[in-house]
Amino acid sequence: MKRNRKGLIGIESDRGYLRLRFPPQFFKRYLYLNLPDSPQNRAIAQKLAEEKNQEIQQAQIESLNF
């Protein structure tokens, strides 16, 4: 499994299905995608993970604005 940078959402396969793994500071650790593990579905999961990472980074930037 490829390791992501610390604090970012990763993709995992659990019993043949894909899920997103969230950083420890989140209450919900996993988001099950209900997609079988295949190259096409991994591309979909990667796109979702990138979108969520951007949302997290944007929220962190906005929280710094006083």
PDB file of N, CA, C and O in Angstrom:
ATOM      1  N   MET A   1       0.846  -1.175   0.000  1.00  0.00           N
ATOM      2  CA  MET A   1       0.000   0.000   0.000  1.00  0.00           C
ATOM      3  C   MET A   1       0.891   1.237   0.000  1.00  0.00           C
ATOM      4  O   MET A   1       1.858   1.318   0.757  1.00  0.00           O
ATOM      5  N   LYS A   2       0.554   2.202  -0.859  1.00  0.00           N
ATOM      6  CA  LYS A   2       1.307   3.440  -0.954  1.00  0.00           C
ATOM      7  C   LYS A   2       0.948   4.344   0.217  1.00  0.00           C
ATOM      8  O   LYS A   2      -0.229   4.527   0.527  1.00  0.00           O
ATOM      9  N   ARG A   3       1.963   4.911   0.868  1.00  0.00           N
ATOM     10  CA  ARG A   3       1.750   5.780   2.033  1.00  0.00           C
ATOM     11  C   ARG A   3       1.516   7.217   1.556  1.00  0.00           C
ATOM     12  O   ARG A   3       2.205   7.712   0.663  1.00  0.00           O
ATOM     13  N   ASN A   4       0.542   7.863   2.164  1.00  0.00           N
ATOM     14  CA  ASN A   4       0.282   9.273   1.883  1.00  0.00           C
ATOM     15  C   ASN A   4       1.024  10.133   2.882  1.00  0.00           C
ATOM     16  O   ASN A   4       1.506   9.652   3.908  1.00  0.00           O
ATOM     17  N   ARG A   5       1.109  11.415   2.565  1.00  0.00           N
ATOM     18  CA  ARG A   5       1.702  12.347   3.507  1.00  0.00           C
ATOM     19  C   ARG A   5       0.880  12.356   4.781  1.00  0.00           C
ATOM     20  O   ARG A   5      -0.324  12.101   4.765  1.00  0.00           O
ATOM     21  N   LYS A   6       1.548  12.653   5.880  1.00  0.00           N
ATOM     22  CA  LYS A   6       0.872  12.663   7.177  1.00  0.00           C
ATOM     23  C   LYS A   6      -0.276  13.669   7.180  1.00  0.00           C
ATOM     24  O   LYS A   6      -0.126  14.807   6.734  1.00  0.00           O
ATOM     25  N   GLY A   7      -1.418  13.230   7.689  1.00  0.00           N
ATOM     26  CA  GLY A   7      -2.553  14.105   7.826  1.00  0.00           C
ATOM     27  C   GLY A   7      -3.492  14.147   6.643  1.00  0.00           C
ATOM     28  O   GLY A   7      -4.492  14.863   6.684  1.00  0.00           O
ATOM     29  N   LEU A   8      -3.202  13.401   5.588  1.00  0.00           N
ATOM     30  CA  LEU A   8      -4.065  13.427   4.423  1.00  0.00           C
ATOM     31  C   LEU A   8      -4.871  12.141   4.306  1.00  0.00           C
ATOM     32  O   LEU A   8      -4.526  11.117   4.896  1.00  0.00           O
ATOM     33  N   ILE A   9      -5.933  12.210   3.545  1.00  0.00           N
ATOM     34  CA  ILE A   9      -6.823  11.068   3.344  1.00  0.00           C
ATOM     35  C   ILE A   9      -6.149  10.055   2.422  1.00  0.00           C
ATOM     36  O   ILE A   9      -5.548  10.417   1.411  1.00  0.00           O
ATOM     37  N   GLY A  10      -6.262   8.786   2.789  1.00  0.00           N
ATOM     38  CA  GLY A  10      -5.687   7.717   1.993  1.00  0.00           C
ATOM     39  C   GLY A  10      -6.761   6.769   1.495  1.00  0.00           C
ATOM     40  O   GLY A  10      -7.916   6.838   1.915  1.00  0.00           O
ATOM     41  N   ILE A  11      -6.363   5.885   0.595  1.00  0.00           N
ATOM     42  CA  ILE A  11      -7.264   4.886   0.032  1.00  0.00           C
ATOM     43  C   ILE A  11      -6.804   3.524   0.502  1.00  0.00           C
ATOM     44  O   ILE A  11      -5.614   3.213   0.458  1.00  0.00           O
ATOM     45  N   GLU A  12      -7.749   2.709   0.953  1.00  0.00           N
ATOM     46  CA  GLU A  12      -7.448   1.349   1.403  1.00  0.00           C
ATOM     47  C   GLU A  12      -8.447   0.379   0.794  1.00  0.00           C
ATOM     48  O   GLU A  12      -9.545   0.756   0.384  1.00  0.00           O
ATOM     49  N   SER A  13      -8.035  -0.875   0.750  1.00  0.00           N
ATOM     50  CA  SER A  13      -8.928  -1.946   0.344  1.00  0.00           C
ATOM     51  C   SER A  13      -9.225  -2.797   1.566  1.00  0.00           C
ATOM     52  O   SER A  13      -8.312  -3.257   2.252  1.00  0.00           O
ATOM     53  N   ASP A  14     -10.510  -3.003   1.832  1.00  0.00           N
ATOM     54  CA  ASP A  14     -10.938  -3.818   2.960  1.00  0.00           C
ATOM     55  C   ASP A  14     -11.891  -4.886   2.436  1.00  0.00           C
ATOM     56  O   ASP A  14     -12.992  -4.577   1.982  1.00  0.00           O
ATOM     57  N   ARG A  15     -11.466  -6.131   2.501  1.00  0.00           N
ATOM     58  CA  ARG A  15     -12.264  -7.263   2.020  1.00  0.00           C
ATOM     59  C   ARG A  15     -12.697  -7.094   0.571  1.00  0.00           C
ATOM     60  O   ARG A  15     -13.805  -7.480   0.197  1.00  0.00           O
ATOM     61  N   GLY A  16     -11.823  -6.520  -0.236  1.00  0.00           N
ATOM     62  CA  GLY A  16     -12.092  -6.375  -1.658  1.00  0.00           C
ATOM     63  C   GLY A  16     -12.864  -5.127  -2.042  1.00  0.00           C
ATOM     64  O   GLY A  16     -13.179  -4.936  -3.217  1.00  0.00           O
ATOM     65  N   TYR A  17     -13.176  -4.269  -1.072  1.00  0.00           N
ATOM     66  CA  TYR A  17     -13.892  -3.023  -1.347  1.00  0.00           C
ATOM     67  C   TYR A  17     -13.054  -1.839  -0.890  1.00  0.00           C
ATOM     68  O   TYR A  17     -12.282  -1.933   0.064  1.00  0.00           O
ATOM     69  N   LEU A  18     -13.223  -0.728  -1.589  1.00  0.00           N
ATOM     70  CA  LEU A  18     -12.418   0.456  -1.300  1.00  0.00           C
ATOM     71  C   LEU A  18     -13.051   1.306  -0.207  1.00  0.00           C
ATOM     72  O   LEU A  18     -14.272   1.362  -0.055  1.00  0.00           O
ATOM     73  N   ARG A  19     -12.170   1.971   0.553  1.00  0.00           N
ATOM     74  CA  ARG A  19     -12.608   2.913   1.572  1.00  0.00           C
ATOM     75  C   ARG A  19     -11.579   4.030   1.654  1.00  0.00           C
ATOM     76  O   ARG A  19     -10.413   3.847   1.303  1.00  0.00           O
ATOM     77  N   LEU A  20     -12.028   5.190   2.123  1.00  0.00           N
ATOM     78  CA  LEU A  20     -11.135   6.310   2.382  1.00  0.00           C
ATOM     79  C   LEU A  20     -10.778   6.297   3.854  1.00  0.00           C
ATOM     80  O   LEU A  20     -11.644   6.116   4.710  1.00  0.00           O
ATOM     81  N   ARG A  21      -9.500   6.490   4.148  1.00  0.00           N
ATOM     82  CA  ARG A  21      -9.022   6.527   5.536  1.00  0.00           C
ATOM     83  C   ARG A  21      -8.704   7.983   5.881  1.00  0.00           C
ATOM     84  O   ARG A  21      -7.892   8.630   5.221  1.00  0.00           O
ATOM     85  N   PHE A  22      -9.364   8.482   6.931  1.00  0.00           N
ATOM     86  CA  PHE A  22      -9.188   9.868   7.354  1.00  0.00           C
ATOM     87  C   PHE A  22      -8.099   9.962   8.415  1.00  0.00           C
ATOM     88  O   PHE A  22      -7.806   8.977   9.093  1.00  0.00           O
ATOM     89  N   PRO A  23      -7.495  11.144   8.563  1.00  0.00           N
ATOM     90  CA  PRO A  23      -6.480  11.352   9.599  1.00  0.00           C
ATOM     91  C   PRO A  23      -7.067  11.143  10.996  1.00  0.00           C
ATOM     92  O   PRO A  23      -8.283  11.220  11.170  1.00  0.00           O
ATOM     93  N   PRO A  24      -6.222  10.882  11.989  1.00  0.00           N
ATOM     94  CA  PRO A  24      -6.696  10.580  13.348  1.00  0.00           C
ATOM     95  C   PRO A  24      -7.529  11.679  14.002  1.00  0.00           C
ATOM     96  O   PRO A  24      -8.340  11.376  14.878  1.00  0.00           O
ATOM     97  N   GLN A  25      -7.361  12.935  13.613  1.00  0.00           N
ATOM     98  CA  GLN A  25      -8.110  14.010  14.273  1.00  0.00           C
ATOM     99  C   GLN A  25      -9.591  14.013  13.895  1.00  0.00           C
ATOM    100  O   GLN A  25     -10.371  14.755  14.492  1.00  0.00           O
ATOM    101  N   PHE A  26      -9.988  13.209  12.931  1.00  0.00           N
ATOM    102  CA  PHE A  26     -11.390  13.129  12.533  1.00  0.00           C
ATOM    103  C   PHE A  26     -12.117  12.079  13.356  1.00  0.00           C
ATOM    104  O   PHE A  26     -11.561  11.033  13.689  1.00  0.00           O
ATOM    105  N   PHE A  27     -13.379  12.379  13.682  1.00  0.00           N
ATOM    106  CA  PHE A  27     -14.188  11.450  14.468  1.00  0.00           C
ATOM    107  C   PHE A  27     -14.437  10.164  13.680  1.00  0.00           C
ATOM    108  O   PHE A  27     -14.332   9.067  14.228  1.00  0.00           O
ATOM    109  N   LYS A  28     -14.762  10.300  12.413  1.00  0.00           N
ATOM    110  CA  LYS A  28     -15.012   9.139  11.564  1.00  0.00           C
ATOM    111  C   LYS A  28     -13.705   8.774  10.864  1.00  0.00           C
ATOM    112  O   LYS A  28     -13.167   9.582  10.108  1.00  0.00           O
ATOM    113  N   ARG A  29     -13.196   7.588  11.101  1.00  0.00           N
ATOM    114  CA  ARG A  29     -11.897   7.183  10.546  1.00  0.00           C
ATOM    115  C   ARG A  29     -11.985   6.693   9.106  1.00  0.00           C
ATOM    116  O   ARG A  29     -11.039   6.873   8.339  1.00  0.00           O
ATOM    117  N   TYR A  30     -13.102   6.076   8.724  1.00  0.00           N
ATOM    118  CA  TYR A  30     -13.210   5.480   7.392  1.00  0.00           C
ATOM    119  C   TYR A  30     -14.510   5.883   6.723  1.00  0.00           C
ATOM    120  O   TYR A  30     -15.532   6.072   7.383  1.00  0.00           O
ATOM    121  N   LEU A  31     -14.460   6.013   5.412  1.00  0.00           N
ATOM    122  CA  LEU A  31     -15.644   6.206   4.605  1.00  0.00           C
ATOM    123  C   LEU A  31     -15.643   5.085   3.575  1.00  0.00           C
ATOM    124  O   LEU A  31     -14.829   5.076   2.652  1.00  0.00           O
ATOM    125  N   TYR A  32     -16.561   4.145   3.742  1.00  0.00           N
ATOM    126  CA  TYR A  32     -16.647   3.015   2.824  1.00  0.00           C
ATOM    127  C   TYR A  32     -17.332   3.465   1.545  1.00  0.00           C
ATOM    128  O   TYR A  32     -18.412   4.055   1.588  1.00  0.00           O
ATOM    129  N   LEU A  33     -16.707   3.187   0.407  1.00  0.00           N
ATOM    130  CA  LEU A  33     -17.207   3.648  -0.880  1.00  0.00           C
ATOM    131  C   LEU A  33     -18.118   2.635  -1.556  1.00  0.00           C
ATOM    132  O   LEU A  33     -18.801   2.971  -2.524  1.00  0.00           O
ATOM    133  N   ASN A  34     -18.142   1.411  -1.068  1.00  0.00           N
ATOM    134  CA  ASN A  34     -18.971   0.347  -1.636  1.00  0.00           C
ATOM    135  C   ASN A  34     -18.631   0.106  -3.107  1.00  0.00           C
ATOM    136  O   ASN A  34     -19.501  -0.219  -3.915  1.00  0.00           O
ATOM    137  N   LEU A  35     -17.345   0.273  -3.437  1.00  0.00           N
ATOM    138  CA  LEU A  35     -16.845   0.004  -4.783  1.00  0.00           C
ATOM    139  C   LEU A  35     -15.845  -1.143  -4.714  1.00  0.00           C
ATOM    140  O   LEU A  35     -14.949  -1.122  -3.870  1.00  0.00           O
ATOM    141  N   PRO A  36     -15.977  -2.141  -5.580  1.00  0.00           N
ATOM    142  CA  PRO A  36     -14.976  -3.204  -5.609  1.00  0.00           C
ATOM    143  C   PRO A  36     -13.602  -2.637  -5.964  1.00  0.00           C
ATOM    144  O   PRO A  36     -13.500  -1.645  -6.684  1.00  0.00           O
ATOM    145  N   ASP A  37     -12.560  -3.267  -5.458  1.00  0.00           N
ATOM    146  CA  ASP A  37     -11.191  -2.822  -5.712  1.00  0.00           C
ATOM    147  C   ASP A  37     -10.795  -3.191  -7.139  1.00  0.00           C
ATOM    148  O   ASP A  37     -10.525  -4.354  -7.439  1.00  0.00           O
ATOM    149  N   SER A  38     -10.765  -2.186  -8.012  1.00  0.00           N
ATOM    150  CA  SER A  38     -10.347  -2.363  -9.403  1.00  0.00           C
ATOM    151  C   SER A  38      -9.622  -1.087  -9.823  1.00  0.00           C
ATOM    152  O   SER A  38      -9.770  -0.052  -9.173  1.00  0.00           O
ATOM    153  N   PRO A  39      -8.843  -1.149 -10.896  1.00  0.00           N
ATOM    154  CA  PRO A  39      -8.128   0.068 -11.328  1.00  0.00           C
ATOM    155  C   PRO A  39      -9.067   1.245 -11.631  1.00  0.00           C
ATOM    156  O   PRO A  39      -8.746   2.388 -11.303  1.00  0.00           O
ATOM    157  N   GLN A  40     -10.207   0.979 -12.245  1.00  0.00           N
ATOM    158  CA  GLN A  40     -11.151   2.048 -12.564  1.00  0.00           C
ATOM    159  C   GLN A  40     -11.721   2.655 -11.284  1.00  0.00           C
ATOM    160  O   GLN A  40     -11.823   3.877 -11.167  1.00  0.00           O
ATOM    161  N   ASN A  41     -12.091   1.811 -10.329  1.00  0.00           N
ATOM    162  CA  ASN A  41     -12.657   2.310  -9.076  1.00  0.00           C
ATOM    163  C   ASN A  41     -11.608   2.993  -8.215  1.00  0.00           C
ATOM    164  O   ASN A  41     -11.932   3.919  -7.471  1.00  0.00           O
ATOM    165  N   ARG A  42     -10.347   2.551  -8.300  1.00  0.00           N
ATOM    166  CA  ARG A  42      -9.274   3.239  -7.563  1.00  0.00           C
ATOM    167  C   ARG A  42      -9.092   4.658  -8.089  1.00  0.00           C
ATOM    168  O   ARG A  42      -8.808   5.577  -7.320  1.00  0.00           O
ATOM    169  N   ALA A  43      -9.256   4.837  -9.397  1.00  0.00           N
ATOM    170  CA  ALA A  43      -9.163   6.183  -9.973  1.00  0.00           C
ATOM    171  C   ALA A  43     -10.277   7.068  -9.425  1.00  0.00           C
ATOM    172  O   ALA A  43     -10.044   8.237  -9.119  1.00  0.00           O
ATOM    173  N   ILE A  44     -11.483   6.521  -9.300  1.00  0.00           N
ATOM    174  CA  ILE A  44     -12.605   7.262  -8.725  1.00  0.00           C
ATOM    175  C   ILE A  44     -12.306   7.612  -7.267  1.00  0.00           C
ATOM    176  O   ILE A  44     -12.524   8.745  -6.839  1.00  0.00           O
ATOM    177  N   ALA A  45     -11.809   6.636  -6.510  1.00  0.00           N
ATOM    178  CA  ALA A  45     -11.496   6.851  -5.096  1.00  0.00           C
ATOM    179  C   ALA A  45     -10.387   7.892  -4.946  1.00  0.00           C
ATOM    180  O   ALA A  45     -10.432   8.715  -4.032  1.00  0.00           O
ATOM    181  N   GLN A  46      -9.402   7.862  -5.829  1.00  0.00           N
ATOM    182  CA  GLN A  46      -8.308   8.832  -5.770  1.00  0.00           C
ATOM    183  C   GLN A  46      -8.837  10.238  -5.994  1.00  0.00           C
ATOM    184  O   GLN A  46      -8.418  11.178  -5.318  1.00  0.00           O
ATOM    185  N   LYS A  47      -9.754  10.384  -6.939  1.00  0.00           N
ATOM    186  CA  LYS A  47     -10.333  11.693  -7.214  1.00  0.00           C
ATOM    187  C   LYS A  47     -11.124  12.189  -5.999  1.00  0.00           C
ATOM    188  O   LYS A  47     -11.023  13.361  -5.634  1.00  0.00           O
ATOM    189  N   LEU A  48     -11.899  11.318  -5.377  1.00  0.00           N
ATOM    190  CA  LEU A  48     -12.635  11.685  -4.168  1.00  0.00           C
ATOM    191  C   LEU A  48     -11.695  12.093  -3.041  1.00  0.00           C
ATOM    192  O   LEU A  48     -11.942  13.079  -2.348  1.00  0.00           O
ATOM    193  N   ALA A  49     -10.613  11.332  -2.858  1.00  0.00           N
ATOM    194  CA  ALA A  49      -9.644  11.631  -1.803  1.00  0.00           C
ATOM    195  C   ALA A  49      -9.003  12.996  -2.043  1.00  0.00           C
ATOM    196  O   ALA A  49      -8.823  13.769  -1.102  1.00  0.00           O
ATOM    197  N   GLU A  50      -8.659  13.296  -3.287  1.00  0.00           N
ATOM    198  CA  GLU A  50      -8.055  14.588  -3.603  1.00  0.00           C
ATOM    199  C   GLU A  50      -9.021  15.731  -3.317  1.00  0.00           C
ATOM    200  O   GLU A  50      -8.620  16.771  -2.796  1.00  0.00           O
ATOM    201  N   GLU A  51     -10.306  15.538  -3.660  1.00  0.00           N
ATOM    202  CA  GLU A  51     -11.305  16.568  -3.386  1.00  0.00           C
ATOM    203  C   GLU A  51     -11.447  16.807  -1.885  1.00  0.00           C
ATOM    204  O   GLU A  51     -11.511  17.953  -1.442  1.00  0.00           O
ATOM    205  N   LYS A  52     -11.497  15.735  -1.106  1.00  0.00           N
ATOM    206  CA  LYS A  52     -11.637  15.859   0.340  1.00  0.00           C
ATOM    207  C   LYS A  52     -10.399  16.507   0.951  1.00  0.00           C
ATOM    208  O   LYS A  52     -10.514  17.312   1.876  1.00  0.00           O
ATOM    209  N   ASN A  53      -9.213  16.163   0.441  1.00  0.00           N
ATOM    210  CA  ASN A  53      -7.981  16.784   0.930  1.00  0.00           C
ATOM    211  C   ASN A  53      -7.997  18.289   0.675  1.00  0.00           C
ATOM    212  O   ASN A  53      -7.576  19.069   1.529  1.00  0.00           O
ATOM    213  N   GLN A  54      -8.480  18.695  -0.490  1.00  0.00           N
ATOM    214  CA  GLN A  54      -8.567  20.128  -0.797  1.00  0.00           C
ATOM    215  C   GLN A  54      -9.550  20.819   0.137  1.00  0.00           C
ATOM    216  O   GLN A  54      -9.295  21.934   0.591  1.00  0.00           O
ATOM    217  N   GLU A  55     -10.680  20.161   0.429  1.00  0.00           N
ATOM    218  CA  GLU A  55     -11.658  20.735   1.357  1.00  0.00           C
ATOM    219  C   GLU A  55     -11.055  20.917   2.748  1.00  0.00           C
ATOM    220  O   GLU A  55     -11.276  21.939   3.398  1.00  0.00           O
ATOM    221  N   ILE A  56     -10.294  19.922   3.198  1.00  0.00           N
ATOM    222  CA  ILE A  56      -9.663  20.002   4.521  1.00  0.00           C
ATOM    223  C   ILE A  56      -8.647  21.137   4.553  1.00  0.00           C
ATOM    224  O   ILE A  56      -8.620  21.921   5.501  1.00  0.00           O
ATOM    225  N   GLN A  57      -7.815  21.228   3.522  1.00  0.00           N
ATOM    226  CA  GLN A  57      -6.801  22.278   3.478  1.00  0.00           C
ATOM    227  C   GLN A  57      -7.444  23.659   3.402  1.00  0.00           C
ATOM    228  O   GLN A  57      -6.956  24.603   4.024  1.00  0.00           O
ATOM    229  N   GLN A  58      -8.537  23.788   2.645  1.00  0.00           N
ATOM    230  CA  GLN A  58      -9.235  25.060   2.548  1.00  0.00           C
ATOM    231  C   GLN A  58      -9.824  25.455   3.901  1.00  0.00           C
ATOM    232  O   GLN A  58      -9.754  26.621   4.288  1.00  0.00           O
ATOM    233  N   ALA A  59     -10.404  24.492   4.622  1.00  0.00           N
ATOM    234  CA  ALA A  59     -10.978  24.778   5.933  1.00  0.00           C
ATOM    235  C   ALA A  59      -9.891  25.214   6.908  1.00  0.00           C
ATOM    236  O   ALA A  59     -10.120  26.103   7.728  1.00  0.00           O
ATOM    237  N   GLN A  60      -8.701  24.596   6.830  1.00  0.00           N
ATOM    238  CA  GLN A  60      -7.605  24.991   7.704  1.00  0.00           C
ATOM    239  C   GLN A  60      -7.142  26.396   7.403  1.00  0.00           C
ATOM    240  O   GLN A  60      -6.830  27.158   8.318  1.00  0.00           O
ATOM    241  N   ILE A  61      -7.093  26.747   6.139  1.00  0.00           N
ATOM    242  CA  ILE A  61      -6.679  28.105   5.753  1.00  0.00           C
ATOM    243  C   ILE A  61      -7.707  29.118   6.232  1.00  0.00           C
ATOM    244  O   ILE A  61      -7.344  30.173   6.752  1.00  0.00           O
ATOM    245  N   GLU A  62      -8.995  28.805   6.059  1.00  0.00           N
ATOM    246  CA  GLU A  62     -10.049  29.719   6.489  1.00  0.00           C
ATOM    247  C   GLU A  62     -10.058  29.897   8.000  1.00  0.00           C
ATOM    248  O   GLU A  62     -10.391  30.975   8.493  1.00  0.00           O
ATOM    249  N   SER A  63      -9.696  28.854   8.743  1.00  0.00           N
ATOM    250  CA  SER A  63      -9.685  28.968  10.201  1.00  0.00           C
ATOM    251  C   SER A  63      -8.538  29.845  10.690  1.00  0.00           C
ATOM    252  O   SER A  63      -8.570  30.325  11.823  1.00  0.00           O
ATOM    253  N   LEU A  64      -7.530  30.059   9.857  1.00  0.00           N
ATOM    254  CA  LEU A  64      -6.415  30.928  10.234  1.00  0.00           C
ATOM    255  C   LEU A  64      -6.752  32.404  10.049  1.00  0.00           C
ATOM    256  O   LEU A  64      -6.108  33.274  10.635  1.00  0.00           O
ATOM    257  N   ASN A  65      -7.771  32.681   9.227  1.00  0.00           N
ATOM    258  CA  ASN A  65      -8.177  34.083   9.008  1.00  0.00           C
ATOM    259  C   ASN A  65      -8.966  34.567  10.221  1.00  0.00           C
ATOM    260  O   ASN A  65     -10.049  34.059  10.509  1.00  0.00           O
ATOM    261  N   PHE A  66      -8.429  35.528  10.911  1.00  0.00           N
ATOM    262  CA  PHE A  66      -9.090  36.024  12.120  1.00  0.00           C
ATOM    263  C   PHE A  66     -10.018  37.133  11.720  1.00  0.00           C
ATOM    264  O   PHE A  66     -10.691  37.713  12.573  1.00  0.00           O
TER     265      PHE A  66
END
